[in-house]
């Protein structure tokens, strides 16, 4: 007898540096020539060849049942053209899966980018536009050798929807 999957709604909160701190950093524009400080992205990219690229994503709704983490590097994501987007996240854990109650969602405006801490669980980006181009900074082999994914349907019989 198969169980009916549970769809849990996650209310997306507007991202701020304070609310996003357990998961990483929010980076906004700064004056050219400003000395490097704690407000700048604190990157971990020494475990391979950094890769900075633009990824083209088409709308896929706001539901997810898989959440991923990278244990060898930080990851930076931001939308081009000022488009708003959403991300599901959970703080880094030593476990092979995040706790359901730790998964939250953020609404991210198009005037900043996020840096995910090493090990931060994440699902997305999600958005309401037909497509969004995102810049992405990670390692050249992140999606091959550093892609630890938890299937929330298999593990917990749960799917999330960002609202």
Residue pairs with C-beta under 8 A, 6 or more apart in sequence:
3 157
5 65
5 153
5 157
5 158
5 159
6 157
6 158
6 159
7 63
7 158
7 159
7 160
7 161
8 100
8 158
8 159
8 160
8 161
9 160
9 161
9 162
9 163
10 88
10 103
10 104
10 105
10 160
10 161
10 162
10 163
11 105
11 163
12 86
12 105
12 106
12 107
12 162
12 163
13 19
13 104
13 105
13 106
13 107
14 106
14 107
14 109
15 26
15 106
15 107
15 108
15 109
15 112
15 114
16 26
17 25
17 26
19 106
20 26
20 106
20 114
22 91
23 89
23 90
23 91
23 114
23 116
23 117
23 120
23 122
24 74
24 114
24 115
24 116
24 117
24 120
25 41
25 42
25 114
25 115
25 117
26 108
26 112
26 113
26 114
27 39
27 40
27 41
27 76
27 112
27 113
27 114
27 115
28 111
28 112
29 111
29 112
30 39
30 40
41 74
41 76
41 113
41 115
42 74
42 115
43 74
43 76
43 115
43 137
44 72
44 73
44 74
44 118
45 73
45 74
45 137
45 139
47 72
47 73
47 139
48 72
48 73
48 139
48 140
48 141
48 142
49 139
49 140
49 141
50 137
50 138
50 139
50 140
51 136
51 137
51 138
51 139
51 140
51 142
52 135
52 136
52 137
53 135
53 136
54 80
54 133
54 134
54 135
54 136
55 133
55 134
55 135
55 136
56 131
56 133
57 125
57 127
57 131
57 132
57 133
57 134
58 130
58 131
59 127
59 128
59 129
59 130
59 131
60 126
61 126
62 86
62 126
62 128
62 161
62 162
62 163
63 159
63 160
63 161
63 162
64 88
64 123
64 124
64 126
64 152
64 159
64 160
64 162
65 151
65 152
65 153
65 158
65 159
65 160
66 123
66 149
66 150
66 151
66 152
67 88
67 90
67 98
67 103
67 121
67 122
67 123
67 149
67 150
67 152
68 121
68 122
68 123
68 147
68 148
68 149
68 150
69 92
69 119
69 120
69 121
69 122
69 148
70 116
70 118
70 119
70 138
70 139
70 142
70 146
70 147
70 148
71 118
71 119
71 146
71 148
72 118
72 139
72 142
72 145
72 146
73 118
73 138
73 139
73 142
73 146
74 115
74 116
74 117
74 118
74 138
75 115
75 116
75 122
75 136
75 137
75 138
75 142
76 113
76 114
76 115
76 116
76 135
76 136
76 137
76 138
77 87
77 113
77 114
77 116
77 125
77 134
77 135
77 136
77 137
78 110
78 112
78 113
78 114
78 134
78 135
79 85
79 108
79 110
79 125
79 127
79 132
79 133
79 134
80 110
80 132
80 133
80 134
80 135
81 110
81 132
81 133
82 109
82 110
82 111
83 110
83 127
83 129
83 132
84 107
84 108
84 109
84 110
84 127
84 128
85 107
85 108
85 110
85 124
85 125
85 126
85 127
85 132
85 134
86 105
86 106
86 107
86 108
86 124
86 125
86 126
86 127
86 162
87 105
87 106
87 108
87 114
87 122
87 123
87 124
87 125
87 126
88 103
88 104
88 105
88 122
88 123
88 124
88 126
88 160
88 162
89 103
89 104
89 105
89 106
89 116
89 120
89 121
89 122
89 123
90 98
90 99
90 102
90 103
90 104
90 120
90 121
90 122
91 98
91 102
91 120
91 121
92 117
92 118
92 119
92 120
92 121
93 99
93 102
93 119
93 121
96 148
96 150
97 150
97 155
98 121
98 150
100 152
100 156
100 158
103 121
103 160
105 160
105 162
108 114
108 125
113 135
116 122
121 150
123 160
124 162
125 132
125 134
126 162
139 146
152 158
152 159
152 160
153 159
